[in-house]
Amino acid sequence: MSIQYENRQAPEGVNVTRHNPVLHLLKLLAAAVVFIVVLVIVLNLLGAKIARTVPFEVETALMDRVDHSFSDPGTPPGLQAYLYELSERVGENLQIPEEMEMQVHYDSENEFNAYATLGGNVVFYRGLLKSMPHENALAMVVAHELAHVIHRDPIAGLGGGMSSMLAVAALTGTAGGGAVAKVLTTTGTITQLSFSREMESAADRAALVAIQKTYGHIAGADELFKVLQIEKEREGESWTAGFSSTHPQDASRIEAIARMAKENEWPTTGPLTPLPDEFTEWLGGAGQ
Protein backbone atom coordinates (compact mmCIF):
# COMPACT_ATOMS: atom_id res chain seq x y z
CA MET A 1 0.00 0.00 0.00
CA SER A 2 1.50 3.28 -1.04
CA ILE A 3 0.66 6.65 0.39
CA GLN A 4 0.63 9.60 -1.95
CA TYR A 5 1.12 13.16 -0.82
CA GLU A 6 -0.01 16.22 -2.64
CA ASN A 7 1.38 19.65 -1.91
CA ARG A 8 -1.67 21.76 -2.50
CA GLN A 9 -1.37 25.50 -2.83
CA ALA A 10 -3.05 27.52 -0.10
CA PRO A 11 -6.07 29.49 -1.25
CA GLU A 12 -5.18 32.97 -2.37
CA GLY A 13 -5.70 35.59 0.34
CA VAL A 14 -5.77 33.11 3.24
CA ASN A 15 -3.42 35.34 5.25
CA VAL A 16 -5.33 38.49 4.52
CA THR A 17 -7.98 39.59 7.05
CA ARG A 18 -11.45 40.15 5.78
CA HIS A 19 -11.79 43.17 8.10
CA ASN A 20 -10.30 46.59 7.48
CA PRO A 21 -7.56 46.95 10.13
CA VAL A 22 -7.75 50.74 10.05
CA LEU A 23 -11.49 50.68 10.64
CA HIS A 24 -11.03 48.15 13.44
CA LEU A 25 -8.41 50.39 15.07
CA LEU A 26 -10.70 53.40 14.81
CA LYS A 27 -13.50 51.47 16.50
CA LEU A 28 -11.18 50.50 19.35
CA LEU A 29 -9.99 54.08 19.74
CA ALA A 30 -13.57 55.37 19.72
CA ALA A 31 -14.56 52.85 22.39
CA ALA A 32 -11.56 53.87 24.49
CA VAL A 33 -12.43 57.56 24.18
CA VAL A 34 -16.05 56.89 25.18
CA PHE A 35 -14.87 54.86 28.16
CA ILE A 36 -12.48 57.59 29.30
CA VAL A 37 -15.11 60.33 28.88
CA VAL A 38 -17.73 58.39 30.85
CA LEU A 39 -15.19 57.51 33.54
CA VAL A 40 -14.06 61.13 33.87
CA ILE A 41 -17.65 62.37 34.11
CA VAL A 42 -18.55 59.78 36.76
CA LEU A 43 -15.42 60.49 38.79
CA ASN A 44 -15.99 64.23 38.43
CA LEU A 45 -19.49 63.94 39.89
CA LEU A 46 -18.33 61.54 42.60
CA GLY A 47 -15.36 63.71 43.50
CA ALA A 48 -17.56 66.80 43.72
CA LYS A 49 -20.06 65.00 45.95
CA ILE A 50 -17.36 63.75 48.32
CA ALA A 51 -15.63 67.15 48.38
CA ARG A 52 -18.81 68.83 49.60
CA THR A 53 -18.62 66.73 52.76
CA VAL A 54 -15.22 68.21 53.67
CA PRO A 55 -15.62 70.53 56.71
CA PHE A 56 -15.36 74.19 55.81
CA GLU A 57 -12.52 74.71 58.29
CA VAL A 58 -10.46 72.17 56.34
CA GLU A 59 -11.13 74.15 53.19
CA THR A 60 -10.01 77.34 54.94
CA ALA A 61 -6.86 75.65 56.25
CA LEU A 62 -6.06 74.48 52.73
CA MET A 63 -6.20 78.04 51.43
CA ASP A 64 -4.03 79.26 54.29
CA ARG A 65 -1.26 77.08 52.88
CA VAL A 66 -1.51 78.60 49.41
CA ASP A 67 0.88 81.50 48.95
CA HIS A 68 -1.47 83.91 47.21
CA SER A 69 -3.12 87.21 48.07
CA PHE A 70 -6.47 87.90 46.46
CA SER A 71 -6.70 91.59 47.37
CA ASP A 72 -4.78 94.45 45.79
CA PRO A 73 -2.52 96.05 48.40
CA GLY A 74 -3.66 99.50 47.26
CA THR A 75 -7.39 98.86 47.63
CA PRO A 76 -9.06 102.05 48.95
CA PRO A 77 -10.27 101.46 52.52
CA GLY A 78 -13.65 102.98 51.67
CA LEU A 79 -14.20 100.54 48.80
CA GLN A 80 -13.13 97.57 50.90
CA ALA A 81 -15.45 98.63 53.72
CA TYR A 82 -18.37 99.14 51.33
CA LEU A 83 -17.97 95.73 49.65
CA TYR A 84 -17.74 94.07 53.04
CA GLU A 85 -20.80 95.92 54.37
CA LEU A 86 -22.83 95.05 51.27
CA SER A 87 -21.84 91.40 51.50
CA GLU A 88 -22.85 91.38 55.18
CA ARG A 89 -26.20 93.00 54.41
CA VAL A 90 -27.02 90.66 51.54
CA GLY A 91 -25.53 87.67 53.37
CA GLU A 92 -28.04 88.03 56.19
CA ASN A 93 -30.72 86.93 53.71
CA LEU A 94 -28.69 84.01 52.34
CA GLN A 95 -28.62 82.08 55.62
CA ILE A 96 -24.84 81.76 55.72
CA PRO A 97 -23.83 78.93 58.09
CA GLU A 98 -22.12 80.09 61.27
CA GLU A 99 -18.89 78.24 60.47
CA MET A 100 -18.50 80.11 57.19
CA GLU A 101 -16.58 83.37 57.15
CA MET A 102 -16.62 85.30 53.89
CA GLN A 103 -13.53 87.20 52.74
CA VAL A 104 -14.33 89.93 50.20
CA HIS A 105 -11.53 91.12 47.92
CA TYR A 106 -10.99 93.72 45.17
CA ASP A 107 -8.82 93.27 42.09
CA SER A 108 -7.93 96.37 40.07
CA GLU A 109 -7.59 94.46 36.79
CA ASN A 110 -9.92 95.87 34.14
CA GLU A 111 -11.74 92.56 33.71
CA PHE A 112 -15.50 92.01 33.67
CA ASN A 113 -15.51 89.23 36.21
CA ALA A 114 -16.11 88.13 39.79
CA TYR A 115 -15.55 84.73 41.32
CA ALA A 116 -15.82 82.71 44.50
CA THR A 117 -13.06 80.33 45.49
CA LEU A 118 -11.99 78.15 48.39
CA GLY A 119 -12.11 79.29 51.99
CA GLY A 120 -14.96 81.77 51.47
CA ASN A 121 -12.84 84.10 49.31
CA VAL A 122 -14.87 86.23 46.91
CA VAL A 123 -13.13 88.52 44.41
CA PHE A 124 -14.59 91.43 42.41
CA TYR A 125 -12.72 92.97 39.49
CA ARG A 126 -12.62 96.67 38.73
CA GLY A 127 -13.88 96.06 35.19
CA LEU A 128 -17.09 94.60 36.59
CA LEU A 129 -17.57 97.13 39.39
CA LYS A 130 -17.19 100.19 37.18
CA SER A 131 -19.98 98.87 34.92
CA MET A 132 -22.54 98.59 37.71
CA PRO A 133 -25.36 101.15 37.30
CA HIS A 134 -26.59 100.98 40.91
CA GLU A 135 -26.27 99.02 44.13
CA ASN A 136 -29.11 96.62 43.30
CA ALA A 137 -27.19 95.22 40.34
CA LEU A 138 -23.99 94.96 42.36
CA ALA A 139 -25.88 93.28 45.20
CA MET A 140 -27.04 90.62 42.73
CA VAL A 141 -23.41 89.90 41.84
CA VAL A 142 -22.39 89.79 45.50
CA ALA A 143 -25.26 87.49 46.45
CA HIS A 144 -24.53 85.20 43.49
CA GLU A 145 -20.89 84.71 44.49
CA LEU A 146 -21.73 84.26 48.18
CA ALA A 147 -24.26 81.61 47.18
CA HIS A 148 -21.48 79.66 45.45
CA VAL A 149 -19.58 79.53 48.74
CA ILE A 150 -22.67 78.49 50.71
CA HIS A 151 -23.42 75.74 48.18
CA ARG A 152 -19.77 74.56 48.50
CA ASP A 153 -19.30 74.93 44.75
CA PRO A 154 -15.59 75.90 44.93
CA ILE A 155 -14.57 72.78 46.86
CA ALA A 156 -16.88 70.68 44.67
CA GLY A 157 -15.25 72.11 41.56
CA LEU A 158 -11.80 71.31 42.93
CA GLY A 159 -12.78 67.81 44.05
CA GLY A 160 -14.37 66.96 40.74
CA GLY A 161 -11.47 68.40 38.78
CA MET A 162 -8.84 66.54 40.80
CA SER A 163 -10.73 63.25 40.47
CA SER A 164 -10.94 63.66 36.72
CA MET A 165 -7.29 64.69 36.49
CA LEU A 166 -6.09 61.69 38.49
CA ALA A 167 -8.20 59.35 36.37
CA VAL A 168 -6.67 60.69 33.17
CA ALA A 169 -3.19 60.56 34.74
CA ALA A 170 -3.67 56.92 35.70
CA LEU A 171 -4.97 55.95 32.27
CA THR A 172 -2.27 57.80 30.38
CA GLY A 173 0.57 56.85 32.72
CA THR A 174 1.23 60.46 33.74
CA ALA A 175 2.60 60.91 37.25
CA GLY A 176 -0.16 62.21 39.47
CA GLY A 177 1.77 63.54 42.47
CA GLY A 178 3.19 66.58 40.73
CA ALA A 179 -0.13 67.31 39.08
CA VAL A 180 -1.97 67.34 42.41
CA ALA A 181 0.59 69.68 43.89
CA LYS A 182 0.20 71.96 40.90
CA VAL A 183 -3.57 72.12 41.42
CA LEU A 184 -3.08 73.21 45.01
CA THR A 185 -0.43 75.83 44.30
CA THR A 186 -1.18 77.30 40.88
CA THR A 187 -3.12 80.53 41.24
CA GLY A 188 -4.86 80.14 37.90
CA THR A 189 -6.36 76.79 38.90
CA ILE A 190 -7.28 77.73 42.45
CA THR A 191 -8.87 81.07 41.64
CA GLN A 192 -10.57 80.25 38.36
CA LEU A 193 -12.51 77.13 39.34
CA SER A 194 -15.24 76.73 36.78
CA PHE A 195 -18.70 75.76 37.92
CA SER A 196 -21.32 73.92 35.93
CA ARG A 197 -24.29 75.77 34.51
CA GLU A 198 -26.49 73.99 37.05
CA MET A 199 -24.38 75.51 39.83
CA GLU A 200 -24.65 78.93 38.22
CA SER A 201 -28.44 78.69 37.91
CA ALA A 202 -28.75 77.57 41.55
CA ALA A 203 -26.60 80.53 42.64
CA ASP A 204 -28.82 82.88 40.61
CA ARG A 205 -31.95 81.57 42.32
CA ALA A 206 -30.48 81.90 45.81
CA ALA A 207 -29.22 85.40 45.00
CA LEU A 208 -32.61 86.52 43.76
CA VAL A 209 -34.28 85.38 46.98
CA ALA A 210 -31.72 87.39 48.96
CA ILE A 211 -32.22 90.48 46.78
CA GLN A 212 -35.98 90.37 47.27
CA LYS A 213 -35.58 90.09 51.03
CA THR A 214 -32.96 92.85 51.15
CA TYR A 215 -34.78 95.49 49.10
CA GLY A 216 -38.39 94.28 49.16
CA HIS A 217 -38.39 93.91 45.36
CA ILE A 218 -36.11 92.59 42.60
CA ALA A 219 -35.93 95.72 40.45
CA GLY A 220 -32.47 96.09 38.94
CA ALA A 221 -31.42 92.50 39.63
CA ASP A 222 -31.29 91.72 35.93
CA GLU A 223 -29.19 94.80 35.09
CA LEU A 224 -25.98 92.77 35.40
CA PHE A 225 -26.93 90.61 32.44
CA LYS A 226 -28.12 93.57 30.39
CA VAL A 227 -24.80 95.32 31.04
CA LEU A 228 -22.99 92.13 30.07
CA GLN A 229 -24.84 92.02 26.76
CA ILE A 230 -23.88 95.62 26.04
CA GLU A 231 -20.23 95.04 26.92
CA LYS A 232 -20.11 91.98 24.66
CA GLU A 233 -21.28 94.07 21.74
CA ARG A 234 -18.98 97.00 22.52
CA GLU A 235 -15.76 95.26 23.51
CA GLY A 236 -16.18 91.85 21.91
CA GLU A 237 -16.54 88.44 23.50
CA SER A 238 -12.91 88.23 24.68
CA TRP A 239 -13.26 90.90 27.39
CA THR A 240 -16.20 89.19 29.04
CA ALA A 241 -15.25 85.59 28.28
CA GLY A 242 -14.02 84.98 31.82
CA PHE A 243 -17.44 85.72 33.25
CA SER A 244 -19.62 84.15 30.56
CA SER A 245 -17.75 80.97 29.63
CA THR A 246 -19.51 78.66 32.11
CA HIS A 247 -22.55 80.81 32.82
CA PRO A 248 -25.94 80.34 31.19
CA GLN A 249 -26.73 82.74 28.37
CA ASP A 250 -27.66 86.25 29.46
CA ALA A 251 -31.10 86.20 27.82
CA SER A 252 -32.02 82.92 29.52
CA ARG A 253 -30.95 84.30 32.91
CA ILE A 254 -33.08 87.41 32.42
CA GLU A 255 -36.02 85.20 31.50
CA ALA A 256 -35.40 83.01 34.55
CA ILE A 257 -35.48 86.08 36.82
CA ALA A 258 -38.80 87.20 35.33
CA ARG A 259 -40.24 83.71 35.65
CA MET A 260 -39.15 83.33 39.28
CA ALA A 261 -40.56 86.74 40.15
CA LYS A 262 -43.92 85.80 38.61
CA GLU A 263 -44.04 82.44 40.38
CA ASN A 264 -43.33 84.06 43.77
CA GLU A 265 -45.37 87.23 43.10
CA TRP A 266 -42.39 89.46 43.83
CA PRO A 267 -42.53 93.15 42.89
CA THR A 268 -40.38 93.84 39.84
CA THR A 269 -40.40 97.60 40.32
CA GLY A 270 -39.17 99.70 43.21
CA PRO A 271 -36.61 102.31 44.22
CA LEU A 272 -33.06 101.62 43.08
CA THR A 273 -30.32 102.30 45.62
CA PRO A 274 -27.48 104.40 44.17
CA LEU A 275 -23.86 103.48 44.63
CA PRO A 276 -21.87 105.60 47.12
CA ASP A 277 -20.83 109.04 45.85
CA GLU A 278 -17.18 108.03 46.24
CA PHE A 279 -17.59 104.82 44.24
CA THR A 280 -16.16 106.15 40.97
CA GLU A 281 -13.33 107.86 42.84
CA TRP A 282 -12.49 104.62 44.64
CA LEU A 283 -12.24 102.71 41.37
CA GLY A 284 -10.16 105.45 39.76
CA GLY A 285 -7.79 105.57 42.71
CA ALA A 286 -7.38 101.81 42.87
CA GLY A 287 -5.82 101.46 39.44
CA GLN A 288 -6.50 102.40 35.85
C-alpha positions as CSV (number, residue, x, y, z in Angstrom):
1,M,0.0,0.0,0.0
2,S,1.5,3.3,-1.0
3,I,0.7,6.7,0.4
4,Q,0.6,9.6,-1.9
5,Y,1.1,13.2,-0.8
6,E,0.0,16.2,-2.6
7,N,1.4,19.7,-1.9
8,R,-1.7,21.8,-2.5
9,Q,-1.4,25.5,-2.8
10,A,-3.1,27.5,-0.1
11,P,-6.1,29.5,-1.3
12,E,-5.2,33.0,-2.4
13,G,-5.7,35.6,0.3
14,V,-5.8,33.1,3.2
15,N,-3.4,35.3,5.2
16,V,-5.3,38.5,4.5
17,T,-8.0,39.6,7.0
18,R,-11.5,40.1,5.8
19,H,-11.8,43.2,8.1
20,N,-10.3,46.6,7.5
21,P,-7.6,46.9,10.1
22,V,-7.7,50.7,10.1
23,L,-11.5,50.7,10.6
24,H,-11.0,48.1,13.4
25,L,-8.4,50.4,15.1
26,L,-10.7,53.4,14.8
27,K,-13.5,51.5,16.5
28,L,-11.2,50.5,19.4
29,L,-10.0,54.1,19.7
30,A,-13.6,55.4,19.7
31,A,-14.6,52.8,22.4
32,A,-11.6,53.9,24.5
33,V,-12.4,57.6,24.2
34,V,-16.1,56.9,25.2
35,F,-14.9,54.9,28.2
36,I,-12.5,57.6,29.3
37,V,-15.1,60.3,28.9
38,V,-17.7,58.4,30.8
39,L,-15.2,57.5,33.5
40,V,-14.1,61.1,33.9
41,I,-17.7,62.4,34.1
42,V,-18.5,59.8,36.8
43,L,-15.4,60.5,38.8
44,N,-16.0,64.2,38.4
45,L,-19.5,63.9,39.9
46,L,-18.3,61.5,42.6
47,G,-15.4,63.7,43.5
48,A,-17.6,66.8,43.7
49,K,-20.1,65.0,45.9
50,I,-17.4,63.7,48.3
51,A,-15.6,67.1,48.4
52,R,-18.8,68.8,49.6
53,T,-18.6,66.7,52.8
54,V,-15.2,68.2,53.7
55,P,-15.6,70.5,56.7
56,F,-15.4,74.2,55.8
57,E,-12.5,74.7,58.3
58,V,-10.5,72.2,56.3
59,E,-11.1,74.1,53.2
60,T,-10.0,77.3,54.9
61,A,-6.9,75.6,56.2
62,L,-6.1,74.5,52.7
63,M,-6.2,78.0,51.4
64,D,-4.0,79.3,54.3
65,R,-1.3,77.1,52.9
66,V,-1.5,78.6,49.4
67,D,0.9,81.5,49.0
68,H,-1.5,83.9,47.2
69,S,-3.1,87.2,48.1
70,F,-6.5,87.9,46.5
71,S,-6.7,91.6,47.4
72,D,-4.8,94.4,45.8
73,P,-2.5,96.0,48.4
74,G,-3.7,99.5,47.3
75,T,-7.4,98.9,47.6
76,P,-9.1,102.1,49.0
77,P,-10.3,101.5,52.5
78,G,-13.7,103.0,51.7
79,L,-14.2,100.5,48.8
80,Q,-13.1,97.6,50.9
81,A,-15.5,98.6,53.7
82,Y,-18.4,99.1,51.3
83,L,-18.0,95.7,49.6
84,Y,-17.7,94.1,53.0
85,E,-20.8,95.9,54.4
86,L,-22.8,95.1,51.3
87,S,-21.8,91.4,51.5
88,E,-22.9,91.4,55.2
89,R,-26.2,93.0,54.4
90,V,-27.0,90.7,51.5
91,G,-25.5,87.7,53.4
92,E,-28.0,88.0,56.2
93,N,-30.7,86.9,53.7
94,L,-28.7,84.0,52.3
95,Q,-28.6,82.1,55.6
96,I,-24.8,81.8,55.7
97,P,-23.8,78.9,58.1
98,E,-22.1,80.1,61.3
99,E,-18.9,78.2,60.5
100,M,-18.5,80.1,57.2
101,E,-16.6,83.4,57.2
102,M,-16.6,85.3,53.9
103,Q,-13.5,87.2,52.7
104,V,-14.3,89.9,50.2
105,H,-11.5,91.1,47.9
106,Y,-11.0,93.7,45.2
107,D,-8.8,93.3,42.1
108,S,-7.9,96.4,40.1
109,E,-7.6,94.5,36.8
110,N,-9.9,95.9,34.1
111,E,-11.7,92.6,33.7
112,F,-15.5,92.0,33.7
113,N,-15.5,89.2,36.2
114,A,-16.1,88.1,39.8
115,Y,-15.5,84.7,41.3
116,A,-15.8,82.7,44.5
117,T,-13.1,80.3,45.5
118,L,-12.0,78.1,48.4
119,G,-12.1,79.3,52.0
120,G,-15.0,81.8,51.5
121,N,-12.8,84.1,49.3
122,V,-14.9,86.2,46.9
123,V,-13.1,88.5,44.4
124,F,-14.6,91.4,42.4
125,Y,-12.7,93.0,39.5
126,R,-12.6,96.7,38.7
127,G,-13.9,96.1,35.2
128,L,-17.1,94.6,36.6
129,L,-17.6,97.1,39.4
130,K,-17.2,100.2,37.2
131,S,-20.0,98.9,34.9
132,M,-22.5,98.6,37.7
133,P,-25.4,101.1,37.3
134,H,-26.6,101.0,40.9
135,E,-26.3,99.0,44.1
136,N,-29.1,96.6,43.3
137,A,-27.2,95.2,40.3
138,L,-24.0,95.0,42.4
139,A,-25.9,93.3,45.2
140,M,-27.0,90.6,42.7
141,V,-23.4,89.9,41.8
142,V,-22.4,89.8,45.5
143,A,-25.3,87.5,46.5
144,H,-24.5,85.2,43.5
145,E,-20.9,84.7,44.5
146,L,-21.7,84.3,48.2
147,A,-24.3,81.6,47.2
148,H,-21.5,79.7,45.4
149,V,-19.6,79.5,48.7
150,I,-22.7,78.5,50.7
151,H,-23.4,75.7,48.2
152,R,-19.8,74.6,48.5
153,D,-19.3,74.9,44.7
154,P,-15.6,75.9,44.9
155,I,-14.6,72.8,46.9
156,A,-16.9,70.7,44.7
157,G,-15.3,72.1,41.6
158,L,-11.8,71.3,42.9
159,G,-12.8,67.8,44.1
160,G,-14.4,67.0,40.7
161,G,-11.5,68.4,38.8
162,M,-8.8,66.5,40.8
163,S,-10.7,63.2,40.5
164,S,-10.9,63.7,36.7
165,M,-7.3,64.7,36.5
166,L,-6.1,61.7,38.5
167,A,-8.2,59.3,36.4
168,V,-6.7,60.7,33.2
169,A,-3.2,60.6,34.7
170,A,-3.7,56.9,35.7
171,L,-5.0,56.0,32.3
172,T,-2.3,57.8,30.4
173,G,0.6,56.9,32.7
174,T,1.2,60.5,33.7
175,A,2.6,60.9,37.2
176,G,-0.2,62.2,39.5
177,G,1.8,63.5,42.5
178,G,3.2,66.6,40.7
179,A,-0.1,67.3,39.1
180,V,-2.0,67.3,42.4
181,A,0.6,69.7,43.9
182,K,0.2,72.0,40.9
183,V,-3.6,72.1,41.4
184,L,-3.1,73.2,45.0
185,T,-0.4,75.8,44.3
186,T,-1.2,77.3,40.9
187,T,-3.1,80.5,41.2
188,G,-4.9,80.1,37.9
189,T,-6.4,76.8,38.9
190,I,-7.3,77.7,42.5
191,T,-8.9,81.1,41.6
192,Q,-10.6,80.2,38.4
193,L,-12.5,77.1,39.3
194,S,-15.2,76.7,36.8
195,F,-18.7,75.8,37.9
196,S,-21.3,73.9,35.9
197,R,-24.3,75.8,34.5
198,E,-26.5,74.0,37.0
199,M,-24.4,75.5,39.8
200,E,-24.7,78.9,38.2
201,S,-28.4,78.7,37.9
202,A,-28.8,77.6,41.6
203,A,-26.6,80.5,42.6
204,D,-28.8,82.9,40.6
205,R,-31.9,81.6,42.3
206,A,-30.5,81.9,45.8
207,A,-29.2,85.4,45.0
208,L,-32.6,86.5,43.8
209,V,-34.3,85.4,47.0
210,A,-31.7,87.4,49.0
211,I,-32.2,90.5,46.8
212,Q,-36.0,90.4,47.3
213,K,-35.6,90.1,51.0
214,T,-33.0,92.9,51.2
215,Y,-34.8,95.5,49.1
216,G,-38.4,94.3,49.2
217,H,-38.4,93.9,45.4
218,I,-36.1,92.6,42.6
219,A,-35.9,95.7,40.5
220,G,-32.5,96.1,38.9
221,A,-31.4,92.5,39.6
222,D,-31.3,91.7,35.9
223,E,-29.2,94.8,35.1
224,L,-26.0,92.8,35.4
225,F,-26.9,90.6,32.4
226,K,-28.1,93.6,30.4
227,V,-24.8,95.3,31.0
228,L,-23.0,92.1,30.1
229,Q,-24.8,92.0,26.8
230,I,-23.9,95.6,26.0
231,E,-20.2,95.0,26.9
232,K,-20.1,92.0,24.7
233,E,-21.3,94.1,21.7
234,R,-19.0,97.0,22.5
235,E,-15.8,95.3,23.5
236,G,-16.2,91.9,21.9
237,E,-16.5,88.4,23.5
238,S,-12.9,88.2,24.7
239,W,-13.3,90.9,27.4
240,T,-16.2,89.2,29.0
241,A,-15.3,85.6,28.3
242,G,-14.0,85.0,31.8
243,F,-17.4,85.7,33.3
244,S,-19.6,84.2,30.6
245,S,-17.8,81.0,29.6
246,T,-19.5,78.7,32.1
247,H,-22.6,80.8,32.8
248,P,-25.9,80.3,31.2
249,Q,-26.7,82.7,28.4
250,D,-27.7,86.2,29.5
251,A,-31.1,86.2,27.8
252,S,-32.0,82.9,29.5
253,R,-30.9,84.3,32.9
254,I,-33.1,87.4,32.4
255,E,-36.0,85.2,31.5
256,A,-35.4,83.0,34.6
257,I,-35.5,86.1,36.8
258,A,-38.8,87.2,35.3
259,R,-40.2,83.7,35.6
260,M,-39.1,83.3,39.3
261,A,-40.6,86.7,40.1
262,K,-43.9,85.8,38.6
263,E,-44.0,82.4,40.4
264,N,-43.3,84.1,43.8
265,E,-45.4,87.2,43.1
266,W,-42.4,89.5,43.8
267,P,-42.5,93.1,42.9
268,T,-40.4,93.8,39.8
269,T,-40.4,97.6,40.3
270,G,-39.2,99.7,43.2
271,P,-36.6,102.3,44.2
272,L,-33.1,101.6,43.1
273,T,-30.3,102.3,45.6
274,P,-27.5,104.4,44.2
275,L,-23.9,103.5,44.6
276,P,-21.9,105.6,47.1
277,D,-20.8,109.0,45.9
278,E,-17.2,108.0,46.2
279,F,-17.6,104.8,44.2
280,T,-16.2,106.2,41.0
281,E,-13.3,107.9,42.8
282,W,-12.5,104.6,44.6
283,L,-12.2,102.7,41.4
284,G,-10.2,105.4,39.8
285,G,-7.8,105.6,42.7
286,A,-7.4,101.8,42.9
287,G,-5.8,101.5,39.4
288,Q,-6.5,102.4,35.8
